[in-house]
Amino acid sequence: MLANKPKTKILVDGGDPEETLRVKELIGFVDGQTTNPSLIAKNPEIRERIASGHTLSPQEEKDEYRKIVQAISPLVGDAGVSIEVFADMDTKAEEMLAQGEEMFSWIANAYIKYPCTREGLRAAEISVRRQIRVNMTLCFSQEQAAAVYAATRGSREPVYVSPFVGRLDDHGENGVDLIKNIKEMYKNGDGHVYLLAASIRHVDHLLASFATGAELATVPAKVLVEWATKDFPMPDKDFSYKAVDASGKPLEAIPYKALDLKRPWQSFDTAHELTTVGIQKFVADYRSTLRRSA
């Protein structure tokens, strides 16, 4: 069990309450949880139902999602449970918002995940006015993070932005650089947006999240188990993240951009190919659980 909690809050990235409980027993706490359509599709109970030939209707899918997050909710701390709306590239903000309002009512500690698209940002802008906590997911650029800040300005609740470190690494770029760049940019802000390091693939990603001062990190259970097996190492003042791919090839650095957070959110370039790919992956995983007639 971890003796001293890191300043960075630790969330479990998953869709299985039993797994969350195992992690909590292993490290002594869980600050929060992030979920998404892909993780829900991997839930053991859902997979068992699909394997037996029982696909779900959209309403059944939603009911199962609600049941899962309601089981997770009492297991976690004040970082809450992030629940993702079902959205493809054509989903309008109004549809995301309607889902978000309903999902927000499921549990007392909900954060609603919207994608870092123009429609997702529009939904977030309205959500924070209605005091709905939001987590802006599939963030792959500093411009997207700047737009999140500007769209949610004035929020009474913390807003999360989730840069996907591992997926940038997969793309040949140093995802840890994006964390550093967003943290540097937000130094000039009012502190209402918290950086949530996501797509954590290994312990070094986790340690880099600690070292760069990310307020939160969402981590698959297997990485947290590995961290525990290594006796919970923490980065010291000499810690240096080795930005290389699986073959040892250096990852491309992501340069810092000087962006004015006072600009309107619509003025930032929020398009990113990896955001599009991520949405398409979530949609495919969601549809894999549905009846063909749905």
N, C-alpha and C positions, 0 to 999 in steps of 0.2 A: 504494500500500500504506500502511496506517495506521501511523504512526510510534510513537505512544503509545497503548497500549490503555486504554480507559476502565475505571474500577473495576467498572462493571456488566458482567457477563459476557454475551456475545452468542451467542445460539443462532439457528440457522436454523429457520424454521417451514416445513416442507415434507416431501415424501415422495419426493424424487428424489436419489439419491446423486451423480449427475453435476452437478446444480445445487449441491449442497453443496460439491463439489470446486471448482466455478467461483467460488463465494463465497470459499472459502479462499484461492484464488490471487489474488483481487481485493484482499482486505483483509489477508491474511497469516496468518489464523488463523480457526478456528471453535471456540468454547468448548463448544458442545453443539448438540443438535437436538431439536425437538419434532415429533411425528407424531400423526396421528389418522385415523379412517376416511375423512374427506373428503379429506385430503391424499393418502392412499394411493390412493383412487379416481381422483385426478388424475395419478398417476404415469404418465409417457409410455408405459411398457411395458404397464401395466394398461389404459390407454385404447386402445392399439393392439389389444390382445386383445379388448376389448369391442366395438370398432368392427368387427372382423372376424367378429363373431358368436359369439366364444368367451367366454361368461360362465363364472363360477367356481363351484365347489362351496364350501361353508363351509371345508372342509379345504384346498382350493386357495387360497382367500383368505388363510387363516392362513399357509400355506406361503410365499405371495408376500410377505406382511407381514414374516415372519421373514427372508426373503432380502434385502429392502430394508434393514431395520435392521442386519443383519449387514454389509451393504456400507457403511452410513453410520458404524457404530461406530468403525472405526479412523481416520476422518477428523476426529474431534472431540476436544476436550479434556476436562477433568475435570467439566464440567457434565453430561456423559452424554447419552444418547438416551432421550427420553420415549416410551413405547409405550402406547397407549391400549387398554383393554379394550373389548370390544363389549358395550354395555349399553343397554337401553331403560328406560323408567320402571318396568317391572315386574321388572327383573333384581334378584335378591337378592344380598346381600353374599357369600354362600358361592360363588355362581357367578362373581362378579367376582374373588373371591380365587383360585379354581381357575385362571382365565385368567391372573391376575396372576402366580401362582407359575410357571406354564409360561413366560410371556413373559419373566420375570425371568431365566430360565435361558438365553435366546437369546444374550445378550451380557453381557460383564463389567461394562459401564457403563450398565446399564438403570435407568430410573426408570419405575414403573408409574403410568399416569394413571387415576385414578378420578374420577367426577363429584362435585361438591359437593352430593350428596344424602345423605339419612340412611343409605341402604344403602351408598353409596360411602364415607361416613365410617366406617361399621362395618367395611367391608373394609380401610380404611386403618389403623384401630385395631389390627386383627389383624396386618396386614402388617408394621407397624413392630416388633411384638413378635417377628416372624420375621426381622427384619433385611432386609426388602424395602424398597428405596427407593421413595418415592411422590411423585407430583406431582398435587395436587388441582386439577382443571381445572373450567372453566365456573363460576368464582367471580364473582359480581356484587354481593356485599354484604359489609359489614364483619362482620355476624353469621356469615356462612359462613366467613370467614377466622378468626374467633374459634373457631368449632367445629373447624376444621382444627387450630388450635394445641392445643386441649384434647384432641382425639381422638388426636393423635400425640405427646403429652407423653411424654418418656422415650426418644424415638427416638435411636438411636446414630448415625444417618445424617442429613444435612440433609433436611428435608422441603420440597418446593416447594408454593406456592399460586399459582395463575395467575388473577389478575383480568383480565377481558376488556375492555380499554380501549375499543377501537373499537366494539364492540357496544353498550356503554353510550352512547357518543356517538350511535350510530344511533337509540338510544331517546330521545334528547333530554337525556341526563344527561352531566355532565362525568366521563368515565371516569378522568381523571388525579386527580380528587379522591379516588376510591376507593384509588388507590395511596398517596396522601398519608395518608389516614385509617388504612389498614392499617399503614403504616410507623410512624405515631404510636402506634397501639395496641400494636404489637409492641415498642416501646421498653421497655415494662414487663415483657417476657417474658425467656426464657432464651436466645433467639437460635437455637432449633433449626429454626424455619421461615423459609425464604428466600422473598422476594417475587419472582415471575417475571412481569414485565409482558407480557401477551399481547394478541392482536388489535391489533397495531400496524399502523396504516393508512398512516402517512406519517412523514417525517423529524421533524416537530415532536413526534409521539408518542414517537419514540425519544429525542429530546433531553430531553423532559419526564421520561422514565424515568430518564435519567442524573441529571437535576437533583433528582429526588425521592429518589434513593438506592436505587432498586430494585437488589437484588443481581444480578438477571438480567433479560434482555429477550429474548423470542423474536420474530424479525423475518422477514417474507417476503423472499426474495431480491431482489425488485424494489425494495423500500425500501432495502435495503443497497446496491444498485447506485446508487440515487439519492443516498444519503448519500456514497458514494465519488465520484460525479460532482461533488458540491458541495465536494469536497476535505475530507471528514470534519469538518464543523463540530461544535463541542462547546459546551454551554451555559456561559456565564460567570456571574459573580455577579449580573448584572443580567438574566439570562434570565427571561422570563415567558411561560408557555404561554397562548396565546390560545384560550380555550374557546368556539369557535363552530362551528356546523354548516356544511355546504357552501354554504348561502345567506348565511352571515354572521350568522345569528341566534345569540345567546348560549345556551350550553348551561346546563341547570339545575344548580345546585351540589348536591353530595351532602354533607349535614352530617355532622360527626363524632359518633360515639356513644361514650360512656364505658362500656366493657364490661369485666367482670371475667374475665380469662383463667383464673382458678382454678375457675370454674364447670364442672360437667360438660358435655361437648359436647352432650349431648342437650337441654340447657336453652336452647340458642340456636335462633332461628328460621332454619332453613336453606332454606326454600322460596323460590324466585324464578322468576318466569315466564320469564326469559331462560335460566335453566338448563334448564328444560323444553324450550324452543324449540331450544336448542343440542343437546340429546340427540336430539330428533326429527330434526334436520338430519343429525347423524352417522349415525343409523340409516338414514335414507333413502339417504344416499350409500353406505353399506355394502351395503344391499340392491340398489342399482343395478348392482352388479358380480356379483350372484349369479344362478344359474339359477332360473327361475320355479318349478321343482319343489323347490327347496331349502327 
